[in-house]
Amino acid sequence: MNLHEECLLKYLRLPDEISTNTEILKLNNMIMEKKFVLKNFSSKLTQLN
């Protein structure tokens, strides 16, 4: 089960905690985006060298 599925299940069980789950998803997405950028940047840098 991935983080998005876990947050959805938490929301379905405890709808009052939607803001917490939303923040968790935002943070996770930001981390994934940064990893993607770093990975692609480093591979392009390697190709240039």
mmCIF file as Biopython writes it, N, C-alpha, C and O atoms, coordinates in Angstrom:
data_model
#
loop_
_atom_site.group_PDB
_atom_site.id
_atom_site.type_symbol
_atom_site.label_atom_id
_atom_site.label_alt_id
_atom_site.label_comp_id
_atom_site.label_asym_id
_atom_site.label_entity_id
_atom_site.label_seq_id
_atom_site.pdbx_PDB_ins_code
_atom_site.Cartn_x
_atom_site.Cartn_y
_atom_site.Cartn_z
_atom_site.occupancy
_atom_site.B_iso_or_equiv
_atom_site.auth_seq_id
_atom_site.auth_asym_id
_atom_site.pdbx_PDB_model_num
ATOM 1   N N  . MET A ? 1  ? 0.860   -1.169 0.000   1.0 0.0 1  A 1 
ATOM 2   C CA . MET A ? 1  ? 0.000   0.000  0.000   1.0 0.0 1  A 1 
ATOM 3   C C  . MET A ? 1  ? 0.909   1.235  0.000   1.0 0.0 1  A 1 
ATOM 4   O O  . MET A ? 1  ? 1.846   1.319  0.793   1.0 0.0 1  A 1 
ATOM 5   N N  . ASN A ? 2  ? 0.629   2.184  -0.885  1.0 0.0 2  A 1 
ATOM 6   C CA . ASN A ? 2  ? 1.458   3.382  -0.924  1.0 0.0 2  A 1 
ATOM 7   C C  . ASN A ? 2  ? 0.896   4.474  -0.018  1.0 0.0 2  A 1 
ATOM 8   O O  . ASN A ? 2  ? -0.170  4.324  0.578   1.0 0.0 2  A 1 
ATOM 9   N N  . LEU A ? 3  ? 1.629   5.559  0.067   1.0 0.0 3  A 1 
ATOM 10  C CA . LEU A ? 3  ? 1.264   6.632  0.991   1.0 0.0 3  A 1 
ATOM 11  C C  . LEU A ? 3  ? -0.095  7.232  0.646   1.0 0.0 3  A 1 
ATOM 12  O O  . LEU A ? 3  ? -0.866  7.560  1.548   1.0 0.0 3  A 1 
ATOM 13  N N  . HIS A ? 4  ? -0.400  7.381  -0.629  1.0 0.0 4  A 1 
ATOM 14  C CA . HIS A ? 4  ? -1.685  7.954  -1.027  1.0 0.0 4  A 1 
ATOM 15  C C  . HIS A ? 4  ? -2.852  7.066  -0.590  1.0 0.0 4  A 1 
ATOM 16  O O  . HIS A ? 4  ? -3.883  7.556  -0.131  1.0 0.0 4  A 1 
ATOM 17  N N  . GLU A ? 5  ? -2.675  5.792  -0.736  1.0 0.0 5  A 1 
ATOM 18  C CA . GLU A ? 5  ? -3.722  4.861  -0.292  1.0 0.0 5  A 1 
ATOM 19  C C  . GLU A ? 5  ? -3.889  4.891  1.226   1.0 0.0 5  A 1 
ATOM 20  O O  . GLU A ? 5  ? -5.007  4.845  1.739   1.0 0.0 5  A 1 
ATOM 21  N N  . GLU A ? 6  ? -2.766  4.969  1.934   1.0 0.0 6  A 1 
ATOM 22  C CA . GLU A ? 6  ? -2.831  5.025  3.397   1.0 0.0 6  A 1 
ATOM 23  C C  . GLU A ? 6  ? -3.554  6.289  3.859   1.0 0.0 6  A 1 
ATOM 24  O O  . GLU A ? 6  ? -4.376  6.241  4.774   1.0 0.0 6  A 1 
ATOM 25  N N  . CYS A ? 7  ? -3.245  7.416  3.224   1.0 0.0 7  A 1 
ATOM 26  C CA . CYS A ? 7  ? -3.897  8.671  3.606   1.0 0.0 7  A 1 
ATOM 27  C C  . CYS A ? 7  ? -5.388  8.629  3.300   1.0 0.0 7  A 1 
ATOM 28  O O  . CYS A ? 7  ? -6.196  9.146  4.072   1.0 0.0 7  A 1 
ATOM 29  N N  . LEU A ? 8  ? -5.751  8.025  2.196   1.0 0.0 8  A 1 
ATOM 30  C CA . LEU A ? 8  ? -7.165  7.905  1.859   1.0 0.0 8  A 1 
ATOM 31  C C  . LEU A ? 8  ? -7.895  7.051  2.898   1.0 0.0 8  A 1 
ATOM 32  O O  . LEU A ? 8  ? -8.991  7.400  3.337   1.0 0.0 8  A 1 
ATOM 33  N N  . LEU A ? 9  ? -7.290  5.952  3.281   1.0 0.0 9  A 1 
ATOM 34  C CA . LEU A ? 9  ? -7.911  5.104  4.310   1.0 0.0 9  A 1 
ATOM 35  C C  . LEU A ? 9  ? -8.035  5.830  5.635   1.0 0.0 9  A 1 
ATOM 36  O O  . LEU A ? 9  ? -9.047  5.702  6.324   1.0 0.0 9  A 1 
ATOM 37  N N  . LYS A ? 10 ? -7.000  6.600  6.001   1.0 0.0 10 A 1 
ATOM 38  C CA . LYS A ? 10 ? -7.076  7.373  7.244   1.0 0.0 10 A 1 
ATOM 39  C C  . LYS A ? 10 ? -8.203  8.395  7.160   1.0 0.0 10 A 1 
ATOM 40  O O  . LYS A ? 10 ? -8.933  8.607  8.129   1.0 0.0 10 A 1 
ATOM 41  N N  . TYR A ? 11 ? -8.337  9.018  6.009   1.0 0.0 11 A 1 
ATOM 42  C CA . TYR A ? 11 ? -9.402  10.007 5.837   1.0 0.0 11 A 1 
ATOM 43  C C  . TYR A ? 11 ? -10.773 9.345  5.962   1.0 0.0 11 A 1 
ATOM 44  O O  . TYR A ? 11 ? -11.673 9.895  6.596   1.0 0.0 11 A 1 
ATOM 45  N N  . LEU A ? 12 ? -10.931 8.179  5.366   1.0 0.0 12 A 1 
ATOM 46  C CA . LEU A ? 12 ? -12.215 7.489  5.428   1.0 0.0 12 A 1 
ATOM 47  C C  . LEU A ? 12 ? -12.543 7.075  6.863   1.0 0.0 12 A 1 
ATOM 48  O O  . LEU A ? 12 ? -13.706 7.070  7.267   1.0 0.0 12 A 1 
ATOM 49  N N  . ARG A ? 13 ? -11.508 6.731  7.626   1.0 0.0 13 A 1 
ATOM 50  C CA . ARG A ? 13 ? -11.731 6.348  9.025   1.0 0.0 13 A 1 
ATOM 51  C C  . ARG A ? 13 ? -11.932 7.569  9.923   1.0 0.0 13 A 1 
ATOM 52  O O  . ARG A ? 13 ? -12.776 7.556  10.819  1.0 0.0 13 A 1 
ATOM 53  N N  . LEU A ? 14 ? -11.152 8.620  9.677   1.0 0.0 14 A 1 
ATOM 54  C CA . LEU A ? 14 ? -11.183 9.819  10.522  1.0 0.0 14 A 1 
ATOM 55  C C  . LEU A ? 14 ? -11.265 11.078 9.641   1.0 0.0 14 A 1 
ATOM 56  O O  . LEU A ? 14 ? -10.248 11.737 9.425   1.0 0.0 14 A 1 
ATOM 57  N N  . PRO A ? 15 ? -12.438 11.413 9.140   1.0 0.0 15 A 1 
ATOM 58  C CA . PRO A ? 15 ? -12.567 12.541 8.202   1.0 0.0 15 A 1 
ATOM 59  C C  . PRO A ? 15 ? -12.130 13.889 8.781   1.0 0.0 15 A 1 
ATOM 60  O O  . PRO A ? 15 ? -11.807 14.808 8.029   1.0 0.0 15 A 1 
ATOM 61  N N  . ASP A ? 16 ? -12.119 14.012 10.103  1.0 0.0 16 A 1 
ATOM 62  C CA . ASP A ? 16 ? -11.717 15.281 10.712  1.0 0.0 16 A 1 
ATOM 63  C C  . ASP A ? 16 ? -10.230 15.566 10.535  1.0 0.0 16 A 1 
ATOM 64  O O  . ASP A ? 16 ? -9.799  16.705 10.711  1.0 0.0 16 A 1 
ATOM 65  N N  . GLU A ? 17 ? -9.458  14.574 10.197  1.0 0.0 17 A 1 
ATOM 66  C CA . GLU A ? 17 ? -8.014  14.743 10.055  1.0 0.0 17 A 1 
ATOM 67  C C  . GLU A ? 17 ? -7.590  14.968 8.607   1.0 0.0 17 A 1 
ATOM 68  O O  . GLU A ? 17 ? -6.458  14.654 8.240   1.0 0.0 17 A 1 
ATOM 69  N N  . ILE A ? 18 ? -8.460  15.495 7.804   1.0 0.0 18 A 1 
ATOM 70  C CA . ILE A ? 18 ? -8.140  15.713 6.385   1.0 0.0 18 A 1 
ATOM 71  C C  . ILE A ? 18 ? -6.975  16.680 6.196   1.0 0.0 18 A 1 
ATOM 72  O O  . ILE A ? 18 ? -6.163  16.492 5.290   1.0 0.0 18 A 1 
ATOM 73  N N  . SER A ? 19 ? -6.879  17.686 7.014   1.0 0.0 19 A 1 
ATOM 74  C CA . SER A ? 19 ? -5.786  18.656 6.847   1.0 0.0 19 A 1 
ATOM 75  C C  . SER A ? 19 ? -4.435  18.002 7.121   1.0 0.0 19 A 1 
ATOM 76  O O  . SER A ? 19 ? -3.456  18.281 6.428   1.0 0.0 19 A 1 
ATOM 77  N N  . THR A ? 20 ? -4.380  17.142 8.120   1.0 0.0 20 A 1 
ATOM 78  C CA . THR A ? 20 ? -3.128  16.438 8.414   1.0 0.0 20 A 1 
ATOM 79  C C  . THR A ? 20 ? -2.744  15.530 7.256   1.0 0.0 20 A 1 
ATOM 80  O O  . THR A ? 20 ? -1.587  15.513 6.835   1.0 0.0 20 A 1 
ATOM 81  N N  . ASN A ? 21 ? -3.696  14.784 6.744   1.0 0.0 21 A 1 
ATOM 82  C CA . ASN A ? 21 ? -3.417  13.885 5.626   1.0 0.0 21 A 1 
ATOM 83  C C  . ASN A ? 21 ? -3.019  14.665 4.380   1.0 0.0 21 A 1 
ATOM 84  O O  . ASN A ? 21 ? -2.151  14.230 3.623   1.0 0.0 21 A 1 
ATOM 85  N N  . THR A ? 22 ? -3.642  15.801 4.167   1.0 0.0 22 A 1 
ATOM 86  C CA . THR A ? 22 ? -3.296  16.629 3.013   1.0 0.0 22 A 1 
ATOM 87  C C  . THR A ? 22 ? -1.863  17.126 3.123   1.0 0.0 22 A 1 
ATOM 88  O O  . THR A ? 22 ? -1.134  17.139 2.131   1.0 0.0 22 A 1 
ATOM 89  N N  . GLU A ? 23 ? -1.458  17.529 4.302   1.0 0.0 23 A 1 
ATOM 90  C CA . GLU A ? 23 ? -0.091  18.009 4.512   1.0 0.0 23 A 1 
ATOM 91  C C  . GLU A ? 23 ? 0.926   16.887 4.302   1.0 0.0 23 A 1 
ATOM 92  O O  . GLU A ? 23 ? 2.003   17.110 3.749   1.0 0.0 23 A 1 
ATOM 93  N N  . ILE A ? 24 ? 0.576   15.692 4.745   1.0 0.0 24 A 1 
ATOM 94  C CA . ILE A ? 24 ? 1.464   14.539 4.540   1.0 0.0 24 A 1 
ATOM 95  C C  . ILE A ? 24 ? 1.642   14.286 3.041   1.0 0.0 24 A 1 
ATOM 96  O O  . ILE A ? 24 ? 2.758   14.052 2.578   1.0 0.0 24 A 1 
ATOM 97  N N  . LEU A ? 25 ? 0.561   14.331 2.296   1.0 0.0 25 A 1 
ATOM 98  C CA . LEU A ? 25 ? 0.639   14.104 0.851   1.0 0.0 25 A 1 
ATOM 99  C C  . LEU A ? 25 ? 1.427   15.211 0.151   1.0 0.0 25 A 1 
ATOM 100 O O  . LEU A ? 25 ? 2.204   14.932 -0.762  1.0 0.0 25 A 1 
ATOM 101 N N  . LYS A ? 26 ? 1.238   16.443 0.562   1.0 0.0 26 A 1 
ATOM 102 C CA . LYS A ? 26 ? 1.989   17.557 -0.032  1.0 0.0 26 A 1 
ATOM 103 C C  . LYS A ? 26 ? 3.488   17.373 0.207   1.0 0.0 26 A 1 
ATOM 104 O O  . LYS A ? 26 ? 4.299   17.552 -0.702  1.0 0.0 26 A 1 
ATOM 105 N N  . LEU A ? 27 ? 3.834   17.022 1.416   1.0 0.0 27 A 1 
ATOM 106 C CA . LEU A ? 27 ? 5.238   16.816 1.751   1.0 0.0 27 A 1 
ATOM 107 C C  . LEU A ? 27 ? 5.822   15.655 0.956   1.0 0.0 27 A 1 
ATOM 108 O O  . LEU A ? 27 ? 6.929   15.753 0.429   1.0 0.0 27 A 1 
ATOM 109 N N  . ASN A ? 28 ? 5.086   14.571 0.873   1.0 0.0 28 A 1 
ATOM 110 C CA . ASN A ? 28 ? 5.539   13.417 0.101   1.0 0.0 28 A 1 
ATOM 111 C C  . ASN A ? 28 ? 5.731   13.780 -1.368  1.0 0.0 28 A 1 
ATOM 112 O O  . ASN A ? 28 ? 6.725   13.382 -1.976  1.0 0.0 28 A 1 
ATOM 113 N N  . ASN A ? 29 ? 4.807   14.519 -1.939  1.0 0.0 29 A 1 
ATOM 114 C CA . ASN A ? 29 ? 4.928   14.922 -3.339  1.0 0.0 29 A 1 
ATOM 115 C C  . ASN A ? 29 ? 6.133   15.827 -3.558  1.0 0.0 29 A 1 
ATOM 116 O O  . ASN A ? 29 ? 6.824   15.711 -4.570  1.0 0.0 29 A 1 
ATOM 117 N N  . MET A ? 30 ? 6.386   16.727 -2.614  1.0 0.0 30 A 1 
ATOM 118 C CA . MET A ? 30 ? 7.530   17.612 -2.722  1.0 0.0 30 A 1 
ATOM 119 C C  . MET A ? 30 ? 8.836   16.816 -2.688  1.0 0.0 30 A 1 
ATOM 120 O O  . MET A ? 30 ? 9.754   17.092 -3.459  1.0 0.0 30 A 1 
ATOM 121 N N  . ILE A ? 31 ? 8.917   15.832 -1.796  1.0 0.0 31 A 1 
ATOM 122 C CA . ILE A ? 31 ? 10.103  14.985 -1.705  1.0 0.0 31 A 1 
ATOM 123 C C  . ILE A ? 31 ? 10.307  14.208 -3.001  1.0 0.0 31 A 1 
ATOM 124 O O  . ILE A ? 31 ? 11.425  14.126 -3.508  1.0 0.0 31 A 1 
ATOM 125 N N  . MET A ? 32 ? 9.244   13.647 -3.529  1.0 0.0 32 A 1 
ATOM 126 C CA . MET A ? 32 ? 9.337   12.893 -4.780  1.0 0.0 32 A 1 
ATOM 127 C C  . MET A ? 32 ? 9.784   13.791 -5.940  1.0 0.0 32 A 1 
ATOM 128 O O  . MET A ? 32 ? 10.589  13.378 -6.775  1.0 0.0 32 A 1 
ATOM 129 N N  . GLU A ? 33 ? 9.266   14.999 -5.984  1.0 0.0 33 A 1 
ATOM 130 C CA . GLU A ? 33 ? 9.643   15.936 -7.034  1.0 0.0 33 A 1 
ATOM 131 C C  . GLU A ? 33 ? 11.129  16.293 -6.933  1.0 0.0 33 A 1 
ATOM 132 O O  . GLU A ? 33 ? 11.827  16.327 -7.947  1.0 0.0 33 A 1 
ATOM 133 N N  . LYS A ? 34 ? 11.607  16.555 -5.737  1.0 0.0 34 A 1 
ATOM 134 C CA . LYS A ? 34 ? 13.016  16.899 -5.545  1.0 0.0 34 A 1 
ATOM 135 C C  . LYS A ? 34 ? 13.920  15.730 -5.922  1.0 0.0 34 A 1 
ATOM 136 O O  . LYS A ? 34 ? 14.968  15.930 -6.535  1.0 0.0 34 A 1 
ATOM 137 N N  . LYS A ? 35 ? 13.526  14.525 -5.565  1.0 0.0 35 A 1 
ATOM 138 C CA . LYS A ? 35 ? 14.314  13.349 -5.942  1.0 0.0 35 A 1 
ATOM 139 C C  . LYS A ? 35 ? 14.372  13.209 -7.459  1.0 0.0 35 A 1 
ATOM 140 O O  . LYS A ? 35 ? 15.420  12.890 -8.021  1.0 0.0 35 A 1 
ATOM 141 N N  . PHE A ? 36 ? 13.252  13.447 -8.110  1.0 0.0 36 A 1 
ATOM 142 C CA . PHE A ? 36 ? 13.197  13.350 -9.567  1.0 0.0 36 A 1 
ATOM 143 C C  . PHE A ? 36 ? 14.132  14.372 -10.204 1.0 0.0 36 A 1 
ATOM 144 O O  . PHE A ? 36 ? 14.897  14.043 -11.111 1.0 0.0 36 A 1 
ATOM 145 N N  . VAL A ? 37 ? 14.067  15.608 -9.728  1.0 0.0 37 A 1 
ATOM 146 C CA . VAL A ? 37 ? 14.911  16.669 -10.277 1.0 0.0 37 A 1 
ATOM 147 C C  . VAL A ? 37 ? 16.386  16.349 -10.050 1.0 0.0 37 A 1 
ATOM 148 O O  . VAL A ? 37 ? 17.200  16.484 -10.964 1.0 0.0 37 A 1 
ATOM 149 N N  . LEU A ? 38 ? 16.728  15.931 -8.848  1.0 0.0 38 A 1 
ATOM 150 C CA . LEU A ? 38 ? 18.120  15.597 -8.550  1.0 0.0 38 A 1 
ATOM 151 C C  . LEU A ? 38 ? 18.625  14.444 -9.417  1.0 0.0 38 A 1 
ATOM 152 O O  . LEU A ? 38 ? 19.742  14.481 -9.932  1.0 0.0 38 A 1 
ATOM 153 N N  . LYS A ? 39 ? 17.804  13.448 -9.566  1.0 0.0 39 A 1 
ATOM 154 C CA . LYS A ? 39 ? 18.205  12.288 -10.369 1.0 0.0 39 A 1 
ATOM 155 C C  . LYS A ? 39 ? 18.436  12.695 -11.817 1.0 0.0 39 A 1 
ATOM 156 O O  . LYS A ? 39 ? 19.441  12.314 -12.417 1.0 0.0 39 A 1 
ATOM 157 N N  . ASN A ? 40 ? 17.521  13.458 -12.377 1.0 0.0 40 A 1 
ATOM 158 C CA . ASN A ? 40 ? 17.654  13.865 -13.776 1.0 0.0 40 A 1 
ATOM 159 C C  . ASN A ? 40 ? 18.784  14.874 -13.970 1.0 0.0 40 A 1 
ATOM 160 O O  . ASN A ? 40 ? 19.482  14.839 -14.983 1.0 0.0 40 A 1 
ATOM 161 N N  . PHE A ? 41 ? 18.959  15.757 -13.018 1.0 0.0 41 A 1 
ATOM 162 C CA . PHE A ? 41 ? 20.032  16.730 -13.116 1.0 0.0 41 A 1 
ATOM 163 C C  . PHE A ? 41 ? 21.393  16.046 -13.071 1.0 0.0 41 A 1 
ATOM 164 O O  . PHE A ? 41 ? 22.279  16.365 -13.864 1.0 0.0 41 A 1 
ATOM 165 N N  . SER A ? 42 ? 21.556  15.121 -12.158 1.0 0.0 42 A 1 
ATOM 166 C CA . SER A ? 42 ? 22.843  14.436 -12.026 1.0 0.0 42 A 1 
ATOM 167 C C  . SER A ? 42 ? 23.139  13.571 -13.249 1.0 0.0 42 A 1 
ATOM 168 O O  . SER A ? 42 ? 24.295  13.466 -13.658 1.0 0.0 42 A 1 
ATOM 169 N N  . SER A ? 43 ? 22.122  12.955 -13.835 1.0 0.0 43 A 1 
ATOM 170 C CA . SER A ? 43 ? 22.365  12.131 -15.033 1.0 0.0 43 A 1 
ATOM 171 C C  . SER A ? 43 ? 22.737  13.012 -16.225 1.0 0.0 43 A 1 
ATOM 172 O O  . SER A ? 43 ? 23.570  12.612 -17.039 1.0 0.0 43 A 1 
ATOM 173 N N  . LYS A ? 44 ? 22.143  14.192 -16.348 1.0 0.0 44 A 1 
ATOM 174 C CA . LYS A ? 44 ? 22.495  15.096 -17.443 1.0 0.0 44 A 1 
ATOM 175 C C  . LYS A ? 44 ? 23.891  15.664 -17.231 1.0 0.0 44 A 1 
ATOM 176 O O  . LYS A ? 44 ? 24.639  15.852 -18.191 1.0 0.0 44 A 1 
ATOM 177 N N  . LEU A ? 45 ? 24.242  15.935 -15.997 1.0 0.0 45 A 1 
ATOM 178 C CA . LEU A ? 45 ? 25.567  16.441 -15.680 1.0 0.0 45 A 1 
ATOM 179 C C  . LEU A ? 45 ? 26.615  15.401 -16.034 1.0 0.0 45 A 1 
ATOM 180 O O  . LEU A ? 45 ? 27.672  15.742 -16.564 1.0 0.0 45 A 1 
ATOM 181 N N  . THR A ? 46 ? 26.337  14.145 -15.750 1.0 0.0 46 A 1 
ATOM 182 C CA . THR A ? 46 ? 27.252  13.058 -16.082 1.0 0.0 46 A 1 
ATOM 183 C C  . THR A ? 46 ? 27.420  12.946 -17.597 1.0 0.0 46 A 1 
ATOM 184 O O  . THR A ? 46 ? 28.525  12.701 -18.083 1.0 0.0 46 A 1 
ATOM 185 N N  . GLN A ? 47 ? 26.346  13.120 -18.333 1.0 0.0 47 A 1 
ATOM 186 C CA . GLN A ? 47 ? 26.407  13.045 -19.789 1.0 0.0 47 A 1 
ATOM 187 C C  . GLN A ? 47 ? 27.243  14.175 -20.370 1.0 0.0 47 A 1 
ATOM 188 O O  . GLN A ? 47 ? 27.926  13.984 -21.376 1.0 0.0 47 A 1 
ATOM 189 N N  . LEU A ? 48 ? 27.198  15.334 -19.759 1.0 0.0 48 A 1 
ATOM 190 C CA . LEU A ? 48 ? 27.978  16.475 -20.239 1.0 0.0 48 A 1 
ATOM 191 C C  . LEU A ? 48 ? 29.462  16.277 -20.014 1.0 0.0 48 A 1 
ATOM 192 O O  . LEU A ? 48 ? 30.284  16.740 -20.805 1.0 0.0 48 A 1 
ATOM 193 N N  . ASN A ? 49 ? 29.802  15.595 -18.946 1.0 0.0 49 A 1 
ATOM 194 C CA . ASN A ? 49 ? 31.227  15.353 -18.649 1.0 0.0 49 A 1 
ATOM 195 C C  . ASN A ? 49 ? 31.720  14.230 -19.522 1.0 0.0 49 A 1 
ATOM 196 O O  . ASN A ? 49 ? 32.889  13.854 -19.444 1.0 0.0 49 A 1 
#
